């Protein structure tokens, strides 16, 4: 009887332990699922403002390159933007771009300029189109430039001039992620008016651009939220992060 009793107790204890083990396994599974969910939510919650609005960004101009000589100023802007490029409140298909622009010191409406521009490992060539209203000539290339410099040449009547264009970005400047973060915080109320059903009903333009206010020079981050009837925007000094102008 004792042996049977002891075996019975052992069996009951073993069964209880099995139940506890099974419960432990279930607990571990539940804990693992909870941790996985927490990690997923954490990752989702850690998206940058730029990542959260990726499908709404019609233009992300990430760099400006500048150079020139006594005869002309040469600049290039680069990034990714909507194609076709239409300011209508909706973001369509986008593509990489680099636009090279020359501004001759002595403007001649009838002059014809051609260019060579190296982006990455590819050399692009063509004719620069005259701006219909300004004193510049430019060309749009379907490629995005990276790095600190760009090499190009401009030819006029067979005379070729070589240029090394240098990025205006410095380590002290904020990047596009911080720029849209600052803009979203400052324009929180008007952005809310553009949001419905958890979706932003507007397109976003983020541009590193030359000073649009006066002739004192410098480069700034411009961030704008645009729909069919309104534009909300800020202009940000890229080192101090000060908002210099607001449209809200």
C-alpha positions as CSV (number, residue, x, y, z in Angstrom):
1,X,0.0,0.0,0.0
2,X,2.8,2.3,0.9
3,X,4.5,1.6,-2.4
4,X,1.3,2.1,-4.3
5,X,0.6,5.2,-2.3
6,X,4.0,6.6,-2.9
7,X,3.7,5.8,-6.6
8,X,0.3,7.5,-6.7
9,X,1.7,10.5,-4.9
10,X,4.7,10.5,-7.3
11,X,2.4,10.2,-10.3
12,X,0.2,12.9,-9.0
13,X,3.2,15.1,-8.3
14,X,4.6,14.3,-11.7
15,X,1.3,15.1,-13.4
16,X,1.2,18.3,-11.5
17,X,4.7,19.1,-12.5
18,X,3.8,18.3,-16.1
19,X,0.9,20.7,-15.8
20,X,3.1,23.3,-14.4
21,X,5.6,22.7,-17.2
22,X,2.9,23.0,-19.7
23,X,1.7,26.1,-18.0
24,X,5.2,27.4,-18.1
25,X,5.5,26.7,-21.8
26,X,2.2,28.5,-22.4
27,X,3.4,31.3,-20.3
28,X,6.7,31.5,-22.2
29,X,4.8,31.5,-25.5
30,X,2.5,34.3,-24.3
31,X,5.5,36.2,-23.0
32,X,7.3,35.8,-26.3
33,X,4.3,37.0,-28.2
34,X,4.0,39.9,-25.9
35,X,7.7,40.8,-26.3
36,X,7.3,40.4,-30.1
37,X,4.3,42.7,-30.1
38,X,6.2,45.2,-27.9
39,X,9.2,45.2,-30.3
40,X,6.9,45.6,-33.3
41,X,5.1,48.5,-31.7
42,X,8.4,50.0,-30.6
43,X,9.8,49.8,-34.1
44,X,6.6,51.2,-35.5
45,X,6.7,53.9,-33.0
46,X,10.3,54.7,-33.7
47,X,9.6,55.7,-37.3
48,X,11.0,59.2,-38.1
49,X,8.7,62.0,-39.2
50,X,10.2,61.5,-42.7
51,X,9.5,57.8,-42.8
52,X,5.9,58.3,-41.5
53,X,5.2,60.7,-44.4
54,X,7.2,59.0,-47.1
55,X,4.2,58.5,-49.4
56,X,3.3,62.2,-49.2
57,X,6.7,63.6,-50.1
58,X,6.6,65.2,-53.6
59,X,10.1,66.6,-53.3
60,X,13.1,65.9,-51.1
61,X,15.9,68.1,-52.1
62,X,18.9,66.8,-50.1
63,X,21.9,68.8,-51.4
64,X,23.1,71.8,-53.2
65,X,26.4,72.1,-55.0
66,X,28.0,75.3,-56.0
67,X,31.1,76.6,-58.0
68,X,32.0,78.7,-60.9
69,X,34.5,81.3,-62.1
70,X,34.6,84.9,-63.4
71,X,32.5,83.9,-66.4
72,X,29.7,82.1,-64.7
73,X,28.2,80.7,-61.6
74,X,27.4,77.0,-61.6
75,X,25.0,75.2,-59.2
76,X,23.4,71.8,-59.0
77,X,20.5,70.7,-56.8
78,X,19.7,67.0,-56.2
79,X,17.3,64.6,-54.5
80,X,14.1,62.9,-55.4
81,X,10.8,64.5,-56.6
82,X,7.5,63.9,-58.3
83,X,7.3,63.3,-62.0
84,X,5.5,65.1,-63.5
85,X,6.3,67.9,-61.1
86,X,2.9,69.5,-60.2
87,X,2.0,71.5,-57.2
88,X,-1.5,70.2,-56.7
89,X,-1.7,68.7,-53.2
90,X,-1.2,65.1,-54.3
91,X,2.0,63.1,-54.5
92,X,2.5,61.0,-57.6
93,X,5.3,58.8,-58.8
94,X,8.7,60.1,-57.9
95,X,12.2,59.9,-59.5
96,X,15.8,60.8,-58.7
97,X,16.9,64.2,-60.1
98,X,19.9,66.5,-60.4
99,X,19.4,69.9,-62.0
100,X,22.5,71.7,-63.2
101,X,22.2,75.5,-63.7
102,X,24.6,78.1,-65.0
103,X,24.3,81.9,-64.6
104,X,26.7,83.7,-67.0
105,X,28.2,86.9,-65.8
106,X,27.3,88.5,-69.2
107,X,24.0,87.1,-70.3
108,X,23.4,86.5,-74.0
109,X,19.9,85.3,-74.8
110,X,21.1,83.6,-78.0
111,X,24.1,81.7,-76.7
112,X,24.0,77.9,-76.6
113,X,25.8,76.0,-73.8
114,X,26.4,72.3,-73.5
115,X,27.5,70.4,-70.4
116,X,29.1,67.2,-69.1
117,X,28.3,66.2,-65.6
118,X,29.5,63.1,-63.7
119,X,27.1,61.6,-61.2
120,X,28.4,58.5,-59.5
121,X,30.1,56.4,-62.3
122,X,28.0,57.9,-65.1
123,X,28.7,60.9,-67.3
124,X,25.7,62.8,-68.6
125,X,25.9,65.2,-71.5
126,X,23.5,67.6,-73.3
127,X,22.5,71.1,-74.0
128,X,21.4,73.5,-71.3
129,X,18.0,75.0,-71.8
130,X,17.5,78.8,-71.5
131,X,15.2,79.8,-68.7
132,X,12.1,81.6,-70.2
133,X,12.2,84.5,-67.7
134,X,15.5,84.4,-65.8
135,X,19.2,84.9,-66.8
136,X,20.1,81.2,-66.5
137,X,20.5,78.0,-68.4
138,X,19.8,74.5,-67.0
139,X,19.4,70.8,-67.5
140,X,17.5,68.1,-65.6
141,X,19.2,64.7,-65.2
142,X,17.4,61.6,-63.9
143,X,20.0,60.7,-61.2
144,X,20.7,61.6,-57.6
145,X,24.1,62.9,-56.6
146,X,25.9,62.0,-53.4
147,X,29.2,63.0,-51.8
148,X,30.9,66.3,-51.2
149,X,31.7,67.3,-54.8
150,X,30.5,67.0,-58.4
151,X,32.7,67.5,-61.5
152,X,31.3,69.1,-64.6
153,X,32.3,71.1,-67.7
154,X,30.4,73.8,-69.7
155,X,31.2,74.4,-73.4
156,X,30.4,77.7,-75.2
157,X,31.4,78.1,-78.9
158,X,33.9,75.2,-78.6
159,X,35.6,76.6,-75.4
160,X,35.3,74.2,-72.5
161,X,35.5,75.3,-68.8
162,X,36.0,72.7,-66.1
163,X,34.3,73.0,-62.6
164,X,34.4,71.2,-59.3
165,X,31.1,71.9,-57.5
166,X,31.2,71.7,-53.7
167,X,28.3,70.7,-51.4
168,X,27.0,73.5,-49.3
169,X,26.1,71.1,-46.5
170,X,28.3,71.1,-43.4
171,X,28.5,68.8,-40.3
172,X,26.9,71.5,-38.2
173,X,23.7,71.6,-40.3
174,X,20.7,69.6,-39.4
175,X,19.5,67.1,-42.0
176,X,16.1,66.6,-43.7
177,X,14.9,64.3,-40.8
178,X,15.3,67.1,-38.2
179,X,14.0,69.7,-40.6
180,X,10.6,68.0,-41.1
181,X,10.5,67.2,-37.4
182,X,10.8,70.9,-36.6
183,X,8.3,71.8,-39.2
184,X,5.7,69.2,-38.0
185,X,6.0,70.5,-34.4
186,X,5.6,74.2,-35.5
187,X,2.7,73.5,-37.9
188,X,0.9,70.9,-35.8
189,X,-2.5,72.6,-35.8
190,X,-2.7,73.4,-39.6
191,X,-1.4,69.9,-40.4
192,X,-4.2,68.5,-38.2
193,X,-6.7,70.3,-40.5
194,X,-5.2,68.5,-43.5
195,X,-5.6,65.1,-41.8
196,X,-8.6,62.8,-42.1
197,X,-9.1,59.2,-41.3
198,X,-5.6,58.9,-40.0
199,X,-4.2,60.1,-43.3
200,X,-2.5,63.3,-44.3
201,X,-4.3,64.7,-47.3
202,X,-1.5,66.8,-48.7
203,X,1.9,66.7,-50.4
204,X,5.1,67.7,-48.7
205,X,8.1,69.6,-50.1
206,X,11.4,69.5,-48.3
207,X,14.2,71.6,-49.8
208,X,17.7,72.6,-48.9
209,X,17.8,75.9,-50.8
210,X,19.6,79.2,-51.3
211,X,18.4,82.1,-49.1
212,X,15.0,83.1,-50.6
213,X,14.6,86.2,-48.3
214,X,17.4,88.6,-49.3
215,X,20.9,88.7,-50.9
216,X,22.8,88.0,-47.8
217,X,23.6,84.4,-48.9
218,X,23.3,81.2,-46.9
219,X,21.2,78.1,-47.3
220,X,18.1,77.1,-45.4
221,X,15.6,74.2,-45.0
222,X,12.2,74.9,-46.5
223,X,9.4,72.5,-45.5
224,X,5.9,72.9,-46.9
225,X,2.6,71.0,-46.6
226,X,0.4,71.6,-49.6
227,X,-3.2,70.6,-50.5
228,X,-5.6,71.9,-53.2
229,X,-6.4,75.1,-51.3
230,X,-3.6,75.9,-48.8
231,X,0.1,76.0,-48.2
232,X,1.6,75.8,-44.7
233,X,5.4,76.2,-44.6
234,X,8.4,77.1,-42.5
235,X,11.9,78.3,-43.3
236,X,14.6,76.9,-40.9
237,X,18.1,78.1,-40.3
238,X,20.1,74.8,-40.5
239,X,22.6,75.4,-37.8
240,X,20.7,77.3,-35.0
241,X,17.4,75.5,-36.0
242,X,15.7,78.8,-35.7
243,X,12.4,79.2,-37.7
244,X,13.0,82.4,-39.7
245,X,9.6,82.5,-41.5
246,X,6.2,80.8,-41.2
247,X,3.2,80.5,-43.4
248,X,0.3,79.1,-41.4
